[in-house]
Amino acid sequence: MTTEAPRIPARPPRRSLLRSMRAALAVPALPAIVGPAAAAPALAALLALAAGTPLPAAAAADFVVVVNTANQQAALPAAEVSNMFLQKTHQWQSGERVRPVDLPEASPARESFSKAVHGRSTAAVKAYWQKMIFSGIDLPPPEKRSAAEVLAYVHDHPGGIGYVPAGTQLPEGVKALQVTP
């Protein structure tokens, strides 16, 4: 009498987390109707974004980075501002805790900020935060519904840093921070 070994159902191959992340962040191919002359600048921009290179300062014209007036900083490189919002930098030079604050995901100022400072789209920054949350590493900055709420948050926190649409009137207690390349 022979007995058959129990059959183990075959399961589909598992994709690695890294492979899944790459697929989620993949950029669709340029349409075939775009000629080589039009594709070159688009390809250069995509490569710059993939490398994490901030976009030119012209893209920064849609927003203003703001800090509390108690903060002694007058200017910071875009990479350092990015690190503060991604919570890789936790303290200002003064020792004060960095307290970043974001506008809503659908805000045009947030998209401009993400592209100019992080060198990524808002969706890519959101994917970064989903990974950090899932890993139990960190939580994203709080999100405020309006520029007025961002300004109030920065005003109330000496270590606060945020951004508002360009042209927004800055109240007493809040100042603009120059973001350099």
N, C-alpha and C positions, 0 to 999 in steps of 0.2 A: 504494500500500500504506500503510495507516494502522496505526499501532501504538497500542495502548492504554497509558495510563500505569499503572504498577503500582498495584494497589489497596492502600491502607493500611487495615488493619482499624480500625474505630471502637473507641475505648476509652471506658469509662464516665467521666463527669466526675469529677475528683479533688476530694475535699473538703479544705478547708484544715485545717491543724493546729489552728487556733483553733476552727473549727467542730466538729472531732472532740472537742476538749477540752470544749467546751460541752455536747455531746451526752453525753459520759461523765459529766459532773457534774450533768446535768439531774435535777431532782426530779420524781417522778411526780405527776400531778394528784391532788388530794384525791378520794376516792370520792364519787360522787353522793349517797350516803346521808347524808353529813355535812351537816347544815343550816348556814345562815349563822352562827348563834350559835356553833356549835362550830368552824367554819372560821376565824373571825376570829383567835383566839389562835394557832392553828396557822400561819395566814398571817403573822402578826406575827413569830413565831419564825423562819419560813423567810426572811423579809425581813431580819431581824437577822443570821442566819447568812450570807446572801448578801452582805450589806454588810461582813462580817468583824467585826461587833460581838460582843464576848465576851458570853456568857450571864451572868445574875445570879450573884452570889457563892454563892447556895444550891446551884448545880450543882457548886461547887468542894468541897463537903463530902465527896465521895467519895475525895479524894486530898490529899496534902500535898506541896508542892514542897520539896526538900531541897538544901542546899549544904554544902560542907566548912566546918568551924568556923573555918578560917583566913580565910575570906571575910568581909569587913567588912560586906557588905550585910545589912540586916535585912528590907528590903521592896523590892519592885519592882512597877511596873505590869504588868498582864497582857500588854500589847502588847510590852513589852520582853522578858518571859519568852518570848513567842511568837517574837520575833526571834532569841533565842538558840537555840531549838530548831530554827528554820528556817535557822539559820546565816547570818543577815543581820547579827547582832552577833557579833563575833569575840573581843572582849576585855571583861573586867570593868573597872570604874573603876580598879582597882589596877594594871592592865596585864597581869594574868594571863589566859592564853588560856581562853576559855569552852569547856567540855567537856560538852556535853549527853549524856544517856543516856536511852533509852526502855525501857518495858516492852513485852512482846509485843503484837502487834496485837489479839489476842483478849482482852486484859486489860480488865476493866470500868474500872479506874482510868485506863487510857490513853484509853478512849472519853470518860470524864468530863473528863480533862485536855484532850483535843483540843477538845471542845465549849466548855469554860469559858475556856481560854487562847487557842486559835487561832480560836475561833468557827466551827469546821468539824468535820465528822465525821472519824473516823480514816481512812475511805476517801478523803475529799477530801485529807487531808494526805498520804496514800500517793500519790495522783495527782500532787500537787505534787512529791514526791520522784522519781517516775518521770520527770517532765518534766525535772527538774534533772539526773538521771543521764543521760538520753537526750541532753540538750544538752551534756553534758560539763562542767557548771558546778560541781557539788558532789555529795557523798554524804550520805545521812542519818546521824543520830547512831547509835552502836552500840545494839543491842537486847540487853537482859539478860533472862534467863528468869524471874527472880523478884525480889521486893522486896529480899531479902537480897543478891542480886548487884548491884542498883542501889545499895544503901547501901554495899557494899564498894567499888564503882567511885568513888562520890562521896568516900568516906573516903580513897581512895588518890590522888585528883587534887585539888589545891587549887582548881582552876578548875571542878571538877565541879558539875553541876546535874542533878537528876533529880526524880522524883516517885514516891511509893509510896502504897498504899491508906491511907486515913485509919485511925488507930488502930494503925498499925505502930509498934512500939517503935524509937526512934532510938538507935543506939549512940553511944558516945563518938566524937567526931571528925566528927559530922554534926549539922546543926541545921536546923530548919524555916525556910523563907523565906516571909514574908508576901507574898501576891500581891494587889495592890490593883487596883481597876477602872481 
